[in-house]
Amino acid sequence: MRLDDWTHKKPVSRRFGLDRGTPVDRRYIEAFLAEHAAAIQGRVLEVGETTYTEQFGNRDRIERSDVLHTAPRAPGATFVGDLAKPETLPLGEYDTFLCTQTLNFIFDPAAALAGVRRLLAPRGTLLLTVGGISQISRYDADRWGMYWGFTPQSLERLLDAVFPRAHEIRSYGNPLAAAALLYGLAVEDLPDPSLLDRSDPDYPVILAAVARVP
């Protein structure tokens, strides 16, 4: 596909390229989780489903795998709770929490991170990803809202309040990745997917963080 085939026209996909192949942001999310797969152990919680727990976790190191959902009777949900309402969450129940692409859809991300901290046991680990530059996810916006696009500075301040001096943030993305995601191009549409791997801090497509409970 040539650049002039899609520039200034309608998006190629309004589903982040998912209907064409691998979304650009998912490439970054999965690279981050693969890098930190060793942290997925013990009692593991994931938002919405167990996809990444199963993909990156080692079954021999996972004691229990649970799913958090906000909707009652959601398929596969182990329990229903709201990260922004800590009273709906168990205390110190999990060793690892996979929280991918969730805070963008919660109006009060500071309260949600306090809820995350409540869920984690001593020495527990949060593996977090949030979107920076992005399309609106119409599916999510119409159901529970899409409120934020994060920057390294905003995520740093949010994490500092809950995991002071106990977190690491990494930014993924560059101008090509941002443009491709906004137009809905998939990784497979690009002539050389490795061009996505160069990081430019001024074009954060995905921000990822590891945070640990002392």
NORBEL-V278690 format. One record per pair of residues at least 12 apart in sequence whose ideal C-beta (glycine too) atoms are under 7 Angstrom apart, sorted by the first residue. I is the first residue (numbers start at 0). J is the second residue. D is the distance in Angstrom with one decimal. If there is no record, write none. Layout:
i=I j=J d=D
i=I j=J d=D
This chain:
i=0 j=188 d=5.7
i=5 j=182 d=5.8
i=10 j=182 d=5.3
i=10 j=183 d=4.4
i=11 j=182 d=5.4
i=11 j=183 d=4.5
i=11 j=184 d=5.6
i=12 j=183 d=3.0
i=13 j=134 d=6.9
i=13 j=137 d=6.6
i=13 j=183 d=6.1
i=14 j=183 d=6.9
i=15 j=134 d=6.1
i=15 j=180 d=6.5
i=15 j=183 d=6.3
i=16 j=183 d=5.0
i=16 j=184 d=5.5
i=16 j=185 d=3.6
i=19 j=185 d=4.0
i=19 j=187 d=6.8
i=19 j=188 d=6.3
i=20 j=185 d=3.3
i=20 j=186 d=6.0
i=20 j=187 d=3.7
i=20 j=188 d=7.0
i=21 j=185 d=5.6
i=21 j=186 d=4.2
i=21 j=187 d=6.4
i=22 j=185 d=6.4
i=23 j=176 d=5.2
i=23 j=179 d=5.1
i=23 j=180 d=4.5
i=23 j=186 d=6.0
i=23 j=195 d=6.3
i=23 j=204 d=6.6
i=24 j=130 d=6.6
i=24 j=180 d=5.9
i=24 j=204 d=5.6
i=24 j=205 d=5.2
i=26 j=186 d=5.4
i=26 j=195 d=6.2
i=27 j=171 d=3.8
i=27 j=204 d=6.4
i=27 j=205 d=4.1
i=28 j=99 d=5.7
i=28 j=128 d=5.0
i=28 j=205 d=6.1
i=31 j=128 d=6.3
i=31 j=169 d=7.0
i=31 j=207 d=4.1
i=32 j=51 d=5.6
i=32 j=55 d=4.7
i=32 j=126 d=6.4
i=33 j=55 d=6.1
i=35 j=126 d=5.7
i=35 j=209 d=5.9
i=36 j=55 d=4.4
i=36 j=56 d=6.9
i=38 j=95 d=6.0
i=38 j=124 d=4.6
i=38 j=126 d=6.3
i=39 j=52 d=6.5
i=39 j=55 d=5.8
i=39 j=56 d=4.0
i=39 j=61 d=7.0
i=39 j=95 d=5.2
i=40 j=60 d=4.1
i=40 j=61 d=6.3
i=40 j=94 d=6.2
i=40 j=95 d=6.2
i=41 j=62 d=5.3
i=41 j=94 d=3.1
i=41 j=95 d=6.3
i=42 j=62 d=5.4
i=42 j=63 d=4.6
i=42 j=92 d=6.5
i=42 j=93 d=4.9
i=42 j=94 d=5.0
i=43 j=56 d=6.3
i=43 j=61 d=5.5
i=43 j=63 d=6.8
i=43 j=64 d=5.1
i=43 j=93 d=6.7
i=43 j=94 d=6.9
i=43 j=95 d=4.6
i=44 j=65 d=4.9
i=44 j=67 d=5.8
i=44 j=93 d=4.5
i=44 j=96 d=4.9
i=44 j=118 d=6.5
i=45 j=66 d=6.0
i=45 j=97 d=4.2
i=46 j=67 d=5.3
i=46 j=98 d=5.6
i=46 j=99 d=6.9
i=46 j=101 d=5.0
i=47 j=66 d=6.6
i=47 j=68 d=6.1
i=48 j=66 d=6.1
i=48 j=75 d=6.0
i=49 j=64 d=5.4
i=49 j=66 d=5.9
i=51 j=97 d=5.3
i=51 j=99 d=6.5
i=52 j=64 d=5.1
i=52 j=97 d=6.2
i=65 j=77 d=3.9
i=67 j=80 d=5.9
i=69 j=81 d=5.6
i=82 j=105 d=6.3
i=82 j=111 d=3.9
i=82 j=114 d=3.9
i=82 j=115 d=6.3
i=83 j=105 d=5.5
i=83 j=107 d=4.9
i=83 j=110 d=4.2
i=83 j=111 d=4.7
i=83 j=114 d=6.2
i=85 j=113 d=5.9
i=85 j=114 d=4.6
i=85 j=117 d=4.8
i=88 j=114 d=5.4
i=88 j=117 d=5.3
i=88 j=118 d=5.5
i=89 j=118 d=6.7
i=90 j=117 d=5.8
i=91 j=119 d=6.9
i=91 j=120 d=4.5
i=92 j=118 d=5.9
i=92 j=120 d=6.8
i=93 j=118 d=5.3
i=93 j=119 d=5.9
i=93 j=120 d=6.2
i=93 j=123 d=6.1
i=94 j=120 d=5.6
i=94 j=123 d=5.1
i=95 j=123 d=6.7
i=95 j=124 d=5.2
i=95 j=126 d=6.9
i=96 j=115 d=6.0
i=96 j=118 d=5.9
i=96 j=119 d=6.1
i=96 j=125 d=5.0
i=97 j=126 d=5.2
i=98 j=115 d=6.3
i=98 j=125 d=6.3
i=98 j=127 d=4.9
i=99 j=128 d=4.6
i=100 j=128 d=5.9
i=100 j=129 d=6.9
i=100 j=130 d=6.1
i=102 j=129 d=5.0
i=102 j=147 d=6.9
i=103 j=129 d=5.8
i=103 j=130 d=5.0
i=103 j=145 d=5.9
i=103 j=146 d=6.7
i=103 j=147 d=5.2
i=103 j=148 d=6.9
i=104 j=139 d=5.2
i=104 j=143 d=5.7
i=104 j=144 d=6.2
i=104 j=145 d=5.5
i=104 j=146 d=6.9
i=106 j=144 d=6.5
i=106 j=146 d=5.1
i=108 j=147 d=6.5
i=108 j=157 d=5.9
i=109 j=157 d=5.8
i=109 j=160 d=6.4
i=112 j=157 d=5.7
i=112 j=158 d=6.9
i=112 j=161 d=4.6
i=113 j=161 d=5.9
i=116 j=161 d=4.8
i=119 j=212 d=4.9
i=121 j=212 d=5.7
i=122 j=212 d=6.0
i=123 j=212 d=4.6
i=124 j=209 d=6.6
i=124 j=211 d=5.4
i=125 j=210 d=4.2
i=126 j=209 d=6.2
i=127 j=207 d=6.8
i=127 j=208 d=4.5
i=127 j=210 d=6.6
i=128 j=205 d=5.7
i=128 j=206 d=7.0
i=128 j=207 d=4.7
i=129 j=149 d=4.6
i=129 j=154 d=6.4
i=129 j=206 d=5.2
i=130 j=148 d=6.1
i=130 j=149 d=6.9
i=130 j=205 d=6.5
i=131 j=148 d=5.7
i=131 j=149 d=5.5
i=131 j=150 d=6.5
i=131 j=172 d=6.7
i=131 j=203 d=3.6
i=131 j=204 d=5.6
i=131 j=205 d=6.5
i=131 j=206 d=5.6
i=132 j=148 d=6.6
i=132 j=172 d=6.7
i=132 j=177 d=4.5
i=132 j=180 d=6.9
i=132 j=202 d=6.3
i=132 j=203 d=6.5
i=132 j=204 d=5.3
i=133 j=148 d=5.9
i=133 j=180 d=6.4
i=134 j=180 d=6.8
i=134 j=181 d=6.1
i=149 j=206 d=5.4
i=150 j=203 d=6.3
i=151 j=168 d=5.9
i=151 j=170 d=5.5
i=151 j=203 d=6.3
i=151 j=206 d=6.2
i=154 j=168 d=5.8
i=154 j=206 d=5.2
i=154 j=208 d=6.4
i=155 j=168 d=6.0
i=158 j=208 d=6.1
i=158 j=210 d=5.8
i=162 j=210 d=4.0
i=162 j=211 d=7.0
i=165 j=210 d=6.1
i=165 j=211 d=5.0
i=165 j=213 d=6.3
i=166 j=208 d=5.5
i=166 j=209 d=6.6
i=166 j=210 d=3.9
i=167 j=208 d=6.5
i=167 j=209 d=5.1
i=168 j=206 d=6.2
i=168 j=208 d=4.7
i=169 j=207 d=5.1
i=170 j=198 d=6.3
i=170 j=200 d=5.5
i=170 j=203 d=4.5
i=170 j=206 d=5.6
i=171 j=198 d=6.4
i=171 j=204 d=5.9
i=171 j=205 d=4.3
i=171 j=207 d=6.7
i=172 j=198 d=6.9
i=172 j=199 d=6.8
i=172 j=202 d=4.8
i=172 j=203 d=5.2
i=172 j=204 d=3.1
i=172 j=205 d=6.3
i=173 j=197 d=5.2
i=173 j=198 d=6.3
i=173 j=199 d=4.0
i=173 j=202 d=5.2
i=174 j=199 d=6.4
i=174 j=202 d=5.3
i=175 j=194 d=5.6
i=175 j=195 d=6.7
i=176 j=195 d=5.0
i=176 j=202 d=6.8
i=176 j=204 d=4.9
i=177 j=202 d=4.6
i=177 j=204 d=5.6
i=180 j=204 d=5.8
